[in-house]
Amino acid sequence: GLLNWAIGWLLFAVIGIGTLGIGFLLAFATRWVVNAIVLKMVDGLTDRLSIDGFGWALAAGACMSGVGTAAQYLLK
């Protein structure tokens, strides 16, 4: 959670700017990729989380992005 908070927003901004704003328009897809990258980073930093491949990180990132996007719309 801390790594997602500390680095996730930075990756989201870099991808959004790097794609000339398309990443901001497709926020769910961008959040999905950022969550997968952060999960693989955590996998490399700790022994408590083990992800077998980037495909599994993408699957978990999709779940995290879905919950995050749904919560964002429900809280508005």
HUNORWO-V303334 format. One record per pair of residues at least 12 apart in sequence whose C-alpha atoms are under 6 Angstrom apart, sorted by the first residue. I is the first residue (numbers start at 1). J is the second residue. D is the distance in Angstrom with one decimal. If there is no record, write none. Layout:
i=I j=J d=D
i=I j=J d=D
//
This chain:
i=31 j=65 d=6.0
i=32 j=61 d=5.1
i=32 j=62 d=5.4
i=32 j=65 d=5.3
i=35 j=61 d=4.9
i=36 j=57 d=4.8
i=36 j=58 d=5.0
i=36 j=61 d=4.8
//
